[in-house]
Structure formats: structure tokens, C-alpha cells
Amino acid sequence: MKGVYLQRGGQAILSDITWTLRQGEVAAILGPNGSGKTTLTRVIAGYEWPSAGEVRVSGRTLGHVDMRELRKRVQVLNLSARFGVDDDLAAVEAVLTGYFASLALYERATEAQVRRADHLLDVLGMSDRKGHRFGLLSTGEQRRVLLARSLVEIPDILILDEPTAGLDVNAREHLLATIDQLRHLPNAPAIITITHHVEEISPNTEQVVMLKRGRIVAAGRPEQVISPETLSELFDCKVFVQRRSKRYWLEVLPEAWVDLLNGSRAGGQDKRI
């Protein structure tokens, strides 16, 4: 992406975005609500059109490529949704629907396709759930099935939009560990995770992009850009952050609540109950 701007209704949603992600790299886009994270990835996937600037995906420039072909190379998954996959399908059948871009299984899969679906469920820790109905799986298990569904044909870029939203600690960590294993797939895709939480950034992340009000305010390796100062500025909230076991952990002290509430009142919004 080079000098990308996107306006909607006269309002700037993205401003001067310049960013490069290479094949097989792992990146996290970090920022508060409304910062433009999802819009940025929709531009990458060809579902939003920039007002200015250049976007090249897999060597192809937007505006000079068949968008239907480009979208096959980029998988965007909002794992907090279930995509409407038929609840009555077995887990392996739900994965097979990825070959046909359908939500139910209307076509007969080949033996090779079934082997591929079985293998992906094995890789993603779902070996003992292949025959279970999709609708009876836990939320975390459903998300792993949907992840397998997106990988029946390896994309060039895999975008995960807030993949752990609403999960408990066990399910969150299981899903994060699963996503981290995707690096080892043959022809592994570039992986972009959209998140609000530094705790969800994999130890193997090469790039962190911090987005605020549609602009990149920091970008680089995690150890270069993640600090109490950058995160406090990013979220407009005084925070502390520590790095332990190659992961980052954010802490907000109750003293910060006073500043947040006072800031709201100063802005004309009295938040007292």
C-alpha cells in the first residue's frame, strides 16, 4: 500500500497509509474502535476502493486486475460470526463447504478433498470432533472449523478480524495457539490479525501496525513499537505493558479511571451515576 486514502461521505476513513507485508509474514493491526482497522483490510481484500494511492496484492495492482480473481487469494474471516454454516453438518462437512463457497454441502466432495479436510482438522486440534455436528460444538471449536474451512485452498493472505472476541481464556489461548501453527503450513499465507489487545499478538509476529483515526501512528517489530507510551497514546488511556515469555501484557491501574472520567466531564459528558 502506498499513499492510500479512503473517504466516505466526505470524511477521511484512511489517510496516507503506506505499508508492505511479505509472503508468509505475520502482522497485527492494533487500534481502538473506529480507527479504520477493518476498513484497511477490506481495501486489501478488494471490498473497499481507495480514493487515492496504490494497492498491490500478490503482485497485482487494484484497478488493473479482475477483482473476483483477487478475492480468491485473500481470505477475510470474522471469527466472531459463524457465517451461517448449516448447524446440522458434521465438522468435516462444514470444512468441505469451503471448496464450493457454500453454507451447506450440496455437492459431493472428492476423496482428495475429504483427505484435505481431515488433515486440516487434525492440524487444528479437532481430530476427535470431525463427526460432531457443527451446531453442537463450542464457540472456540466452531471457530477452528471455520479456520480450517478457509484453508482448504491456501490463500496468499489470511485476515482474522478479532478472532478471539467473546471467548473464555481456555478457548482464546487454544485458538491463538492454533493460529500460530499456521506458519508451518506449506506455502503459508501472510497472516494479518486485527485486534484491540496486545495479549493476542503472537510471539512470532514480525510487524505491528498501530492505527488511530485512520492513520498509522507506529509500525515495526513488536519490540520496537510496543511500549507504555505508544499504547497510552494509541488508546487515550494511561496503561502499563510488560513483556513476559515473549508475549505482551497490558495493565490499567484504577487511578487511570479517575482521569478517564474527568476527561469525559471536561468534554461536556458527565459520566457520574
GIZICOR-V437409 format. One record per residue. SS is DSSP state (hx for helix, st for strand, lp for the rest). D_CENTER is the distance of its C-alpha to the mean C-alpha in whole Angstrom. Layout:
# GIZICOR-V437409
SS/D_CENTER  SS/D_CENTER
This chain:
# GIZICOR-V437409
lp/18  st/21  st/22  st/20  st/21  st/20  st/23  st/23  lp/26  lp/27  st/25  st/22  st/19  st/18  st/21  st/21  st/18  lp/19  lp/17  lp/17  lp/14  lp/16  lp/16  lp/15  lp/14  st/11  st/9  st/8  st/8  st/10  lp/12  lp/14  lp/14  lp/15  lp/14  lp/13  hx/9  hx/9  hx/12  hx/11  hx/9  hx/11  hx/14  hx/12  lp/12  lp/16  lp/16  lp/17  lp/20  lp/20  lp/24  st/24  st/23  st/22  lp/19  st/19  st/17  lp/19  lp/22  st/22  st/23  lp/21  lp/25  lp/26  lp/24  lp/24  hx/21  hx/21  hx/21  hx/18  hx/16  hx/17  hx/16  st/12  st/10  st/8  st/7  lp/7  lp/8  lp/10  lp/13  lp/15  lp/15  lp/19  lp/20  lp/23  lp/24  lp/27  lp/25  st/26  hx/22  hx/23  hx/24  hx/21  hx/19  hx/22  hx/21  hx/19  hx/22  hx/23  lp/20  lp/22  lp/21  lp/25  lp/26  lp/29  lp/30  lp/31  lp/29  lp/30  hx/31  hx/29  hx/26  hx/27  hx/27  hx/24  hx/22  hx/24  hx/23  hx/19  hx/20  hx/22  hx/20  lp/17  lp/20  lp/21  hx/24  hx/26  hx/24  lp/25  lp/28  lp/26  st/26  hx/22  hx/23  hx/25  lp/22  lp/20  hx/17  hx/15  hx/17  hx/16  hx/13  hx/14  hx/16  hx/13  hx/11  hx/15  hx/16  hx/13  lp/15  lp/18  lp/18  lp/16  lp/14  lp/14  st/11  st/8  st/5  st/2  st/3  lp/5  lp/6  lp/9  lp/11  lp/14  lp/15  lp/18  hx/18  hx/19  hx/16  hx/14  hx/15  hx/16  hx/12  hx/11  hx/14  hx/13  hx/10  hx/12  hx/15  hx/13  hx/15  hx/18  lp/18  lp/20  lp/19  lp/16  lp/13  st/11  st/8  st/5  st/3  st/4  st/7  lp/10  lp/12  hx/13  hx/14  hx/10  lp/11  lp/12  lp/16  lp/15  lp/13  lp/15  st/13  st/12  st/12  st/14  st/14  st/17  lp/19  lp/17  st/18  st/17  st/19  st/18  st/17  st/18  lp/18  hx/17  hx/20  hx/21  hx/19  lp/18  lp/22  hx/23  hx/24  hx/21  hx/19  hx/22  hx/22  hx/19  hx/19  lp/23  lp/23  lp/25  lp/23  st/24  st/22  st/23  st/22  st/23  lp/22  lp/20  st/18  st/18  st/19  st/19  st/23  lp/24  lp/28  lp/30  hx/32  hx/29  hx/29  hx/32  hx/31  hx/28  hx/31  hx/33  hx/31  hx/30  hx/34  hx/35  lp/33  lp/35  lp/33  lp/35  lp/32  lp/35  lp/36
